[in-house]
Amino acid sequence: MTNSRRKEWATSGIDLFLDFSRAAGPRLRARIENGFREAIRTGRLRRGTQLPPTRALAQDLGVSRGTLLEVYAQLAAEGWIAGRRGSSTVVAFDADPPRGATPIRAPSLVRWRFDLRPGRPDPSSFPRMEWLRALRRALASAPNEAFGYGSPQGQVSLRIELAGYLSRARGLHAVPDDLLITTGFTQGLGLVARSLAARGIRRTAMEEPSMHLHRSIVRAAGHELVLIPVDSDGMRVEQLEHGDGVGMVVLTPNRQHPTGATLSAPRRSRLLAWARATGTLIVEDDYDGEFRYDRRPIGPLQGLDPGVVVYGGTASKTLAPGVRIGWLVLPESIRQDGILQKELADWHNSTLEQLAFAEMLRTGAYDRHIRRMRLRYRRRRDTVILALTTNHPTLVVKGTEAGLNLLIPAPDASAEAAAIAAASAAGIGLDGLILGGYYESPGPAGLLVGYGATPQHAFRASVEALILALSDVVSDWPLLAKQT
Ligand SMILES: Cc1ncc(COP(=O)(O)O)c(C=O)c1O
């Protein structure tokens, strides 16, 4: 390769792609200078990027170190780069964003003084030490193959531990082969929807209200949606019997999201009988089934009929959403399709994290963490309910038996918006049934108050701030009938 065509990786210390082939200039030194100017001007080398030491770069490019010293001196004199005494040379120039490029915006992460949005666990309670211990053990004992590509279905050791846990703690019928490891329920839902769409099944019933994102995922997989209303006994499953051609039903039977209703026993039986008779697949979203406080845990639908139910679980509430680990328990009829869709999506989850999670399950650290958090969330729930009902006795509080949030029905959309605005002005993040996009057709308004996300030390203060913030807006809310 001649110098004029040279594209090199400067590999000594810092990997840097330098393309001098297109840089203009008769002499090598000029071409190298122009190559740097071009890379900095176009923003490919950003301010602060460390440049390789001249000695190493000279070796990589096959030029004398003297030439490179001259190049760096010239670029420094022009203000492109700067040498730091006793340290490396860095890019010192901020490029304009390339024309037509969309400026990169930081995600709009509103930092609330108190985060009372629904469905979020306390990030400050993440079991860092247990996770670290599990990760360290996993790293120490993982064979070299663990660093290569793995099975789309997920690590066998994790599937063994998880199948044991789900059978023992959640009442599922699951063996390791039934499990598919995902990055969360969000991914799992898309995998099932795409598996069915590939077979020509493209009509799905979902709850209303339900998560906007979930509806979008199913629609994006090519499905038409039939939205089924929800009442205090969960999804009105009798309405499915008129929903011709529905091939999939997605629901949150353990704790309807966002109303908190539990699917009643008669409706469970009716739903399963109908699914068996029509060959419809049920997708059960058990997003926070571990957090049930007053009554005995409710067994999942999957435990009643594993042949027609896809069970979706997640570590997003028990550990943290950022961990991105979830699982599907798939009936035989759809298992291979689900695994194929996972492979098409991203091949597989991070192996090391799967092994660490398996380790937490194996040692009982996961169970212990859940037990600790269940107690903590139950106390928090009691505190919020007491504070709300004592200070604002006209409010109705619903959906309190389980989960990480409760629902306060609001008289109408403007009352909901006013309460959320008042909370927001006090630095409190809340969600609303209308504002949160849970309904597509006109539906009742309500506040969703999450008691999971606040760090433990700030919890009482967050409740006091909420009570104060709501004082002016909820005092005239009429006592609402206990329906949503
Ligand atoms: C109803 C419902 N299902 C599932 C999830 C979990 O999704 P993931 O496992 O992708 O984090 C959430 C998270 O907020 C949820 O609200």
The ligand as an SDF file (V2000), in Angstrom:
LIG
                    3D

 16 16  0  0  0  0  0  0  0  0999 V2000
  -48.0790   -3.4610   32.4290 C   0  0  0  0  0  0  0  0  0  0  0  0
  -46.6060   -3.6440   32.3270 C   0  0  0  0  0  0  0  0  0  0  0  0
  -46.1350   -4.8000   31.8150 N   0  0  0  0  0  0  0  0  0  0  0  0
  -44.8000   -5.0200   31.7230 C   0  0  0  0  0  0  0  0  0  0  0  0
  -43.9010   -4.0760   32.1280 C   0  0  0  0  0  0  0  0  0  0  0  0
  -42.4320   -4.4130   32.1100 C   0  0  0  0  0  0  0  0  0  0  0  0
  -41.8480   -4.2490   30.9130 O   0  0  0  0  0  0  0  0  0  0  0  0
  -40.3100   -4.6700   30.7790 P   0  0  0  0  0  0  0  0  0  0  0  0
  -40.1910   -6.0580   31.3100 O   0  0  0  0  0  0  0  0  0  0  0  0
  -40.0410   -4.6250   29.3060 O   0  0  0  0  0  0  0  0  0  0  0  0
  -39.5040   -3.6920   31.5280 O   0  0  0  0  0  0  0  0  0  0  0  0
  -44.3380   -2.8640   32.6060 C   0  0  0  0  0  0  0  0  0  0  0  0
  -43.3510   -1.8410   32.9740 C   0  0  0  0  0  0  0  0  0  0  0  0
  -43.6190   -0.7360   33.2900 O   0  0  0  0  0  0  0  0  0  0  0  0
  -45.7280   -2.6570   32.7310 C   0  0  0  0  0  0  0  0  0  0  0  0
  -46.1920   -1.5170   33.2520 O   0  0  0  0  0  0  0  0  0  0  0  0
  1  2  1  0
  2  3  1  0
  2 15  2  0
  3  4  2  0
  4  5  1  0
  5  6  1  0
  5 12  2  0
  6  7  1  0
  7  8  1  0
  8  9  2  0
  8 10  1  0
  8 11  1  0
 12 13  1  0
 12 15  1  0
 13 14  2  0
 15 16  1  0
M  END
$$$$
